[in-house]
């Protein structure tokens, strides 16, 4: 009987390869996402990848957000942001909100998902609508927004963005377990749920099975 050969698309081979690059650490996966409020690719990633993946596997994920993107901070303390002044304003508000919600990653994701969906309240309307939606005190958020000299949120985000942007050079940056990789990022931007599922399936303690590329 003649041997049978099957052609497997290279894209599927690569997808499985990159999925296998992601592993759990003590049963969990750290996912750090560098964002920019005016970035359409960031919007798509949240809508199509991150929010659905968190709904399935949120119990195994440690999320961290870095609202910085390609922001440049000048020596005089001013900022230049990729998508203009509104981007700077909204990114700062995002940093404030995430800090206020520290320790509650579900609320942090809900807040960011709100900001990165129409009508993009902070970026598109200079609005505190998402702040209100997640129950943050507006006075507290406004004080943080307008007093950057009283905290290190800008400096912390700037520092956190350096290595991922140097390696990946795309927004959003998507980093697993503090190991930035451009190819892995590109796969995650299209099939995050699959990558997380396979990583969890490789860890018997997760109980996750039945993953699809």
Backbone bond lengths (Angstrom), bond angles and torsions (degrees), N, CA, C in turn:
res aa  C-N    CA-C-N  psi(-1)  N-CA   C-N-CA  omega(-1)  CA-C   N-CA-C  phi
1 X - - - 1.472 - - 1.527 108.73 -
2 X 1.303 115.31 128.30 1.460 119.53 -177.99 1.517 110.87 -66.03
3 X 1.317 115.83 144.46 1.456 120.11 178.10 1.517 111.01 -67.56
4 X 1.300 115.98 148.91 1.458 121.39 179.07 1.515 109.12 -107.17
5 X 1.311 115.41 139.39 1.454 121.07 -178.75 1.522 108.92 -120.71
6 X 1.283 115.82 140.49 1.459 121.15 -179.54 1.521 108.77 -121.44
7 X 1.303 114.95 133.02 1.455 120.31 178.16 1.523 109.09 -91.17
8 X 1.294 115.63 123.79 1.463 120.91 178.32 1.521 108.09 -110.56
9 X 1.321 117.96 123.51 1.470 119.74 -179.63 1.524 111.49 -54.28
10 X 1.323 115.10 136.35 1.467 119.81 179.54 1.521 110.98 -57.26
11 X 1.329 116.65 -34.64 1.471 119.86 -179.06 1.516 111.54 -60.18
12 X 1.356 116.89 -35.55 1.462 119.76 179.10 1.523 111.02 -72.21
13 X 1.332 115.72 -37.86 1.463 119.20 177.42 1.525 110.22 -62.20
14 X 1.333 115.93 -45.14 1.461 120.09 179.53 1.517 110.92 -64.46
15 X 1.332 116.00 -41.27 1.464 119.64 -179.33 1.519 110.44 -60.34
16 X 1.342 116.93 -45.07 1.459 119.87 179.06 1.519 110.91 -65.62
17 X 1.335 116.19 -38.43 1.464 120.50 179.45 1.517 111.16 -61.01
18 X 1.342 116.75 -46.88 1.456 119.63 -178.57 1.521 111.25 -71.37
19 X 1.336 116.47 -32.89 1.462 119.04 176.95 1.517 109.89 -61.70
20 X 1.344 116.65 -38.28 1.460 119.88 -178.52 1.523 112.24 -73.00
21 X 1.333 117.70 -12.80 1.469 121.03 178.08 1.526 111.79 -74.50
22 X 1.312 116.76 -20.77 1.459 121.41 -178.38 1.524 108.63 -90.71
23 X 1.320 116.50 130.53 1.450 121.17 -178.62 1.522 110.38 -132.51
24 X 1.308 114.82 158.58 1.456 119.57 174.38 1.523 109.58 -80.60
25 X 1.306 115.59 153.41 1.459 122.84 172.36 1.522 106.27 -124.95
26 X 1.326 115.56 111.77 1.467 120.53 -174.70 1.525 111.08 54.51
27 X 1.330 114.61 40.65 1.456 119.96 175.17 1.511 115.60 81.52
28 X 1.340 117.12 5.13 1.457 119.53 -176.03 1.530 110.35 -132.54
29 X 1.323 115.50 163.29 1.461 122.47 177.16 1.521 107.88 -125.07
30 X 1.314 115.81 123.28 1.461 119.68 174.81 1.522 108.71 -88.57
31 X 1.314 115.70 130.83 1.458 121.36 -179.12 1.524 108.37 -127.56
32 X 1.322 115.89 114.89 1.459 121.78 -179.73 1.520 108.68 -108.75
33 X 1.329 115.68 125.37 1.464 120.90 -176.17 1.522 109.12 -119.45
34 X 1.325 115.54 118.60 1.457 120.90 174.38 1.516 109.42 -89.49
35 X 1.315 117.03 126.43 1.461 121.87 -170.99 1.524 112.14 -121.52
36 X 1.322 114.59 165.48 1.463 122.70 168.28 1.518 106.42 -142.05
37 X 1.307 116.88 133.29 1.462 120.92 -170.08 1.517 113.68 -63.73
38 X 1.337 117.13 -28.38 1.460 119.94 -177.56 1.510 114.19 -99.77
39 X 1.316 117.58 11.91 1.465 122.23 -172.60 1.525 111.31 -91.95
40 X 1.323 117.10 118.33 1.465 121.03 -178.40 1.528 111.49 -66.65
41 X 1.333 118.04 -31.77 1.464 120.47 177.76 1.529 110.84 -67.12
42 X 1.335 116.42 -35.36 1.462 120.19 175.48 1.519 110.23 -65.05
43 X 1.321 116.48 -42.44 1.466 121.52 177.69 1.525 110.29 -58.03
44 X 1.334 117.01 -48.74 1.466 120.79 -178.85 1.522 111.54 -63.14
45 X 1.334 116.76 -39.62 1.460 119.09 -179.02 1.522 111.12 -63.82
46 X 1.303 117.05 -44.48 1.466 119.55 178.22 1.519 110.87 -62.91
47 X 1.313 116.36 -48.21 1.471 120.88 -175.27 1.527 112.43 -66.77
48 X 1.321 116.82 -46.48 1.464 120.89 -170.36 1.517 114.24 -94.73
49 X 1.327 117.75 -21.69 1.461 120.22 -173.51 1.529 113.75 -121.40
50 X 1.324 116.83 -58.86 1.463 119.04 -169.60 1.520 112.85 -70.18
51 X 1.316 117.12 -48.70 1.473 118.95 -177.92 1.531 111.25 -62.05
52 X 1.346 120.04 -48.06 1.471 119.10 177.39 1.527 113.21 -63.03
53 X 1.325 117.12 -37.64 1.464 119.97 -179.98 1.520 111.02 -66.39
54 X 1.326 116.39 -40.54 1.465 119.28 178.89 1.523 110.70 -64.86
55 X 1.320 116.80 -35.76 1.465 120.11 178.53 1.526 111.23 -61.44
56 X 1.329 116.83 -32.30 1.460 121.30 -179.43 1.527 112.91 -87.18
57 X 1.323 117.11 -40.87 1.463 120.88 -168.01 1.526 113.72 -128.64
58 X 1.312 117.15 19.23 1.457 120.83 -176.40 1.515 114.49 -56.66
59 X 1.325 117.12 -28.67 1.467 120.34 -179.36 1.523 112.47 -66.82
60 X 1.331 116.68 -15.37 1.464 120.93 -177.78 1.530 112.79 -109.56
61 X 1.321 117.14 1.53 1.462 120.64 -172.95 1.521 112.20 -108.41
62 X 1.311 115.77 140.68 1.462 122.59 169.18 1.522 106.80 -112.89
63 X 1.320 116.20 108.48 1.458 121.47 -174.94 1.519 111.66 -94.29
64 X 1.308 114.60 143.82 1.465 121.52 173.59 1.526 107.74 -141.56
65 X 1.320 115.98 133.99 1.461 120.82 -179.26 1.524 109.91 -116.94
66 X 1.326 115.21 140.40 1.464 121.46 179.24 1.525 108.04 -126.73
67 X 1.328 117.93 91.94 1.468 121.06 -178.76 1.531 111.18 -78.62
68 X 1.303 114.99 85.70 1.460 120.40 -176.53 1.524 111.98 -141.55
69 X 1.327 116.71 -47.26 1.457 120.54 179.66 1.513 112.01 62.08
70 X 1.347 115.97 -127.56 1.467 121.61 179.86 1.534 111.61 -103.07
71 X 1.298 116.75 26.66 1.462 121.00 179.92 1.526 110.99 -58.88
72 X 1.321 115.35 140.28 1.465 121.76 174.05 1.524 107.80 -118.25
73 X 1.328 116.01 124.75 1.457 120.54 175.69 1.521 108.37 -99.51
74 X 1.334 116.02 124.77 1.459 121.28 -176.76 1.528 111.19 -89.16
75 X 1.314 115.83 164.41 1.465 121.19 -176.91 1.523 112.57 -60.68
76 X 1.340 116.65 -27.08 1.467 119.64 -179.73 1.521 112.68 -85.43
77 X 1.338 116.57 5.63 1.456 120.53 176.42 1.512 114.99 91.30
78 X 1.335 118.00 -4.39 1.463 120.58 178.23 1.531 110.00 -85.09
79 X 1.336 115.23 166.44 1.457 120.97 -176.73 1.522 110.46 -124.58
80 X 1.315 115.28 147.73 1.461 121.80 166.85 1.520 107.07 -120.23
81 X 1.332 116.20 123.63 1.459 120.55 -176.81 1.522 110.30 -115.39
82 X 1.304 116.28 151.81 1.460 122.12 -173.06 1.520 112.40 -57.70
83 X 1.324 116.85 -36.02 1.457 120.37 -175.03 1.526 112.26 -111.28
84 X 1.327 115.61 26.09 1.452 120.37 171.74 1.515 114.89 91.06
85 X 1.343 116.21 -176.10 1.467 121.50 -177.10 1.526 113.58 -57.95
86 X 1.331 117.69 -37.37 1.464 119.44 178.76 1.523 111.38 -61.70
87 X 1.319 115.93 -35.08 1.463 121.27 177.83 1.527 110.24 -64.52
88 X 1.323 116.50 -43.42 1.468 120.54 177.36 1.524 110.85 -60.70
89 X 1.323 115.60 -46.80 1.470 120.90 -177.86 1.522 110.55 -61.63
90 X 1.330 115.31 -47.71 1.463 119.61 -176.80 1.523 111.63 -68.92
91 X 1.328 117.30 -40.83 1.465 119.22 178.52 1.525 111.36 -60.15
92 X 1.329 116.20 -39.88 1.467 119.64 177.45 1.529 110.21 -64.01
93 X 1.320 117.11 -43.27 1.464 119.60 178.13 1.523 110.41 -62.22
94 X 1.324 116.81 -40.91 1.467 119.92 177.40 1.526 110.84 -59.31
95 X 1.321 117.01 -43.12 1.471 119.74 179.52 1.524 110.58 -62.04
96 X 1.309 116.06 -41.91 1.468 119.81 179.10 1.521 111.11 -62.81
97 X 1.323 116.19 -47.57 1.462 120.41 -177.56 1.523 111.32 -63.03
98 X 1.313 116.29 -44.73 1.462 119.74 -179.96 1.523 111.42 -62.52
99 X 1.321 116.83 -36.16 1.460 120.34 177.87 1.524 110.84 -67.83
100 X 1.312 116.44 -41.38 1.463 120.25 178.26 1.529 110.55 -63.44
101 X 1.333 116.25 -34.88 1.467 121.62 -177.98 1.532 112.59 -91.30
102 X 1.311 117.02 10.84 1.466 121.05 -177.96 1.530 110.52 -52.86
103 X 1.332 115.72 134.67 1.454 120.47 -178.97 1.508 113.59 94.04
104 X 1.326 117.41 -6.17 1.465 122.10 178.93 1.525 108.11 -129.78
105 X 1.338 116.04 80.71 1.458 118.41 -173.08 1.524 112.67 -68.81
106 X 1.316 117.76 -26.72 1.467 119.66 176.36 1.522 109.87 -63.01
107 X 1.329 116.30 -44.60 1.464 120.25 177.94 1.525 110.85 -67.78
108 X 1.328 117.19 -36.48 1.465 120.20 177.14 1.526 110.68 -61.24
109 X 1.330 116.81 -44.74 1.461 120.15 179.09 1.522 110.79 -65.27
110 X 1.314 117.10 -41.80 1.466 120.21 178.59 1.525 110.40 -60.77
111 X 1.317 116.00 -40.86 1.461 119.53 179.06 1.524 110.92 -64.39
112 X 1.329 117.35 -49.92 1.461 120.36 -178.29 1.524 111.31 -64.64
113 X 1.316 117.31 -38.02 1.464 120.44 177.81 1.524 110.64 -63.73
114 X 1.316 116.76 -35.83 1.467 121.48 176.34 1.524 110.48 -64.54
115 X 1.320 116.37 -46.83 1.464 120.20 -178.09 1.529 112.24 -66.81
116 X 1.327 116.55 -28.58 1.460 120.77 -175.58 1.524 112.23 -101.27
117 X 1.317 115.54 29.10 1.464 122.13 175.04 1.528 107.95 -132.84
118 X 1.341 117.21 151.08 1.471 119.67 179.77 1.519 110.82 -52.15
119 X 1.333 118.00 137.45 1.471 128.62 6.01 1.536 113.93 -92.34
120 X 1.340 117.93 25.13 1.473 122.69 179.38 1.534 109.81 52.69
121 X 1.346 116.14 63.69 1.468 121.25 -166.72 1.523 116.28 -47.70
122 X 1.331 118.54 -53.57 1.470 118.86 -176.94 1.522 111.14 -68.27
123 X 1.317 117.23 -49.52 1.465 121.15 -176.70 1.525 112.09 -71.88
124 X 1.303 117.26 -44.58 1.456 120.32 -173.64 1.508 114.96 -84.56
125 X 1.333 116.75 -25.74 1.462 120.00 -172.14 1.525 113.84 -131.62
126 X 1.325 117.81 2.59 1.475 121.44 -174.42 1.523 110.20 49.66
127 X 1.312 114.51 44.91 1.459 122.01 -172.34 1.525 111.17 -109.87
128 X 1.336 114.94 153.13 1.461 122.25 175.20 1.528 111.04 -99.78
129 X 1.326 117.55 21.09 1.462 121.06 -174.09 1.526 112.39 -58.89
130 X 1.323 117.57 -42.99 1.467 119.86 -179.12 1.523 111.44 -72.61
131 X 1.323 115.92 -30.89 1.466 120.54 173.33 1.525 109.32 -57.74
132 X 1.311 115.72 -47.48 1.462 120.71 178.99 1.523 111.38 -65.56
133 X 1.332 116.11 -39.98 1.464 120.02 -174.59 1.520 112.17 -61.19
134 X 1.326 117.64 -35.20 1.470 119.73 -178.69 1.526 112.10 -95.27
135 X 1.323 117.39 5.18 1.457 120.98 172.93 1.509 116.23 85.24
136 X 1.334 117.58 18.50 1.463 120.47 176.08 1.520 109.33 -79.20
137 X 1.315 116.25 140.30 1.458 121.33 176.69 1.530 109.30 -67.01
138 X 1.328 116.64 123.13 1.464 120.83 -175.88 1.527 111.28 -62.98
139 X 1.314 117.52 -38.99 1.461 120.78 -179.72 1.525 110.04 -61.96
140 X 1.329 116.18 -42.51 1.464 120.67 178.72 1.528 111.00 -63.27
141 X 1.328 116.60 -43.91 1.467 120.68 179.84 1.524 111.13 -66.37
142 X 1.320 116.81 -41.69 1.464 120.87 -179.13 1.528 110.87 -66.10
143 X 1.323 116.78 -39.08 1.468 120.16 178.46 1.529 110.10 -62.50
144 X 1.319 116.07 -44.87 1.466 119.99 178.22 1.524 110.48 -61.99
145 X 1.315 116.44 -44.90 1.464 121.77 -177.92 1.519 111.68 -56.85
146 X 1.314 116.44 -41.14 1.460 121.20 -172.12 1.524 114.71 -98.15
147 X 1.321 116.66 4.38 1.468 119.86 179.55 1.529 111.11 -132.02
148 X 1.331 117.33 59.94 1.469 119.78 -177.65 1.519 114.10 -64.46
149 X 1.332 117.22 -20.23 1.464 119.71 -179.89 1.525 112.46 -72.82
150 X 1.337 116.21 -11.45 1.460 119.95 -176.98 1.527 112.82 -93.97
151 X 1.323 117.43 0.53 1.463 119.92 178.21 1.530 109.17 -144.10
152 X 1.316 116.09 179.60 1.474 121.12 -179.93 1.529 111.26 -116.72
153 X 1.324 117.00 22.89 1.463 119.92 -176.06 1.525 112.13 -61.65
154 X 1.324 116.92 -41.09 1.465 119.82 179.82 1.526 110.75 -65.88
155 X 1.316 115.79 -46.51 1.461 120.15 -179.28 1.532 111.17 -63.72
156 X 1.328 115.69 -39.89 1.467 119.54 -179.95 1.526 111.05 -64.29
157 X 1.329 116.76 -43.08 1.467 120.36 179.78 1.523 111.03 -67.09
158 X 1.331 115.67 -41.87 1.463 120.00 178.69 1.530 110.53 -58.96
159 X 1.308 116.23 -46.02 1.466 121.03 -179.72 1.526 111.03 -65.13
160 X 1.333 116.61 -42.19 1.467 120.62 -177.98 1.521 112.39 -66.88
161 X 1.334 116.58 -25.16 1.467 120.54 -176.78 1.521 113.37 -85.07
162 X 1.326 117.65 -15.85 1.470 120.40 -170.89 1.526 112.43 -59.93
163 X 1.328 117.81 -57.89 1.464 119.69 -174.95 1.526 112.47 -66.97
164 X 1.349 119.38 -47.68 1.468 118.09 178.16 1.524 113.69 -57.28
165 X 1.332 117.60 -40.82 1.457 119.45 179.74 1.521 111.44 -70.04
166 X 1.323 117.37 -34.91 1.462 120.36 178.42 1.523 111.17 -65.32
167 X 1.323 116.79 -37.58 1.463 121.46 -177.48 1.529 111.75 -84.90
168 X 1.329 116.35 -44.61 1.465 121.38 -171.75 1.526 112.10 -93.98
169 X 1.326 115.88 -44.11 1.467 122.33 178.06 1.524 112.84 55.66
170 X 1.308 116.62 35.92 1.461 123.11 175.07 1.519 108.11 -142.48
171 X 1.318 115.92 148.07 1.460 121.15 174.66 1.530 107.62 -115.90
172 X 1.339 117.07 130.17 1.457 126.73 3.49 1.529 112.19 -77.62
173 X 1.325 115.11 146.75 1.457 118.55 166.32 1.526 106.97 -79.26
174 X 1.322 115.50 140.37 1.467 121.62 -179.48 1.520 106.27 -131.75
175 X 1.316 116.91 114.71 1.464 121.07 -171.97 1.525 109.75 -127.34
176 X 1.332 115.73 128.00 1.460 121.32 176.26 1.523 109.76 -97.06
177 X 1.315 115.45 128.60 1.474 121.86 172.22 1.524 112.90 50.13
178 X 1.329 115.85 40.16 1.473 122.99 174.84 1.528 113.53 63.75
179 X 1.340 117.43 24.12 1.468 121.35 179.13 1.529 109.66 -119.98
180 X 1.325 118.20 88.58 1.462 119.98 -177.85 1.527 112.22 -66.63
181 X 1.322 116.04 135.08 1.461 122.37 179.82 1.527 107.30 -151.24
182 X 1.311 116.93 122.58 1.464 120.22 -175.07 1.532 112.07 -64.79
183 X 1.330 117.85 -42.83 1.464 120.17 -178.69 1.526 111.50 -65.74
184 X 1.322 116.05 -42.26 1.463 119.88 177.55 1.524 109.66 -63.79
185 X 1.315 116.61 -40.47 1.466 120.55 177.29 1.523 111.35 -59.01
186 X 1.321 116.57 -43.96 1.459 120.11 -178.15 1.524 111.63 -64.56
187 X 1.323 116.99 -37.60 1.459 119.69 175.70 1.525 110.98 -67.56
188 X 1.323 116.42 -41.46 1.469 120.23 -179.48 1.519 111.86 -63.65
189 X 1.318 116.90 -30.21 1.465 119.84 179.77 1.520 111.78 -68.92
190 X 1.343 116.97 -13.86 1.457 121.12 -178.64 1.526 113.65 -115.72
191 X 1.331 117.77 -27.87 1.468 120.28 -174.60 1.528 110.68 -146.67
192 X 1.304 115.81 52.91 1.467 120.52 -178.48 1.519 111.86 -59.45
193 X 1.319 117.00 -45.04 1.463 120.82 -176.92 1.520 111.32 -58.54
194 X 1.325 116.61 -42.66 1.459 120.94 179.11 1.522 111.38 -62.74
195 X 1.323 116.79 -44.27 1.462 120.61 -178.53 1.522 111.36 -63.68
196 X 1.315 116.16 -42.85 1.464 120.23 178.74 1.523 110.06 -65.76
197 X 1.331 116.52 -42.96 1.463 120.57 -179.13 1.523 111.40 -59.84
198 X 1.333 117.61 -47.67 1.463 120.43 -179.09 1.528 111.62 -64.09
199 X 1.320 116.78 -37.46 1.461 119.49 177.71 1.522 110.71 -63.54
200 X 1.316 116.21 -41.54 1.462 120.33 179.17 1.521 111.30 -70.43
201 X 1.326 116.91 -37.02 1.464 120.46 179.69 1.526 111.50 -64.89
202 X 1.335 116.75 -28.24 1.468 120.90 177.26 1.525 112.46 -75.18
203 X 1.319 116.20 -9.49 1.465 122.08 179.10 1.530 107.69 -109.73
204 X 1.331 118.66 102.58 1.467 121.25 -175.65 1.522 113.85 -55.11
205 X 1.325 116.78 -27.47 1.464 119.31 -177.51 1.521 112.64 -67.92
206 X 1.347 117.35 -18.50 1.467 119.68 -177.11 1.519 112.75 -76.41
207 X 1.331 116.66 -29.24 1.457 120.34 -176.04 1.514 114.04 74.14
208 X 1.323 117.42 8.84 1.466 121.80 -178.96 1.523 109.72 -86.77
209 X 1.343 116.19 131.49 1.456 122.66 179.05 1.526 109.28 -139.43
210 X 1.325 115.70 172.94 1.461 120.44 171.16 1.506 115.19 70.73
211 X 1.332 118.03 44.11 1.467 121.03 -179.33 1.526 110.75 -82.08
212 X 1.318 114.99 153.61 1.461 121.61 176.09 1.519 109.37 -126.61
213 X 1.339 115.96 142.46 1.458 119.90 177.96 1.523 109.30 -71.24
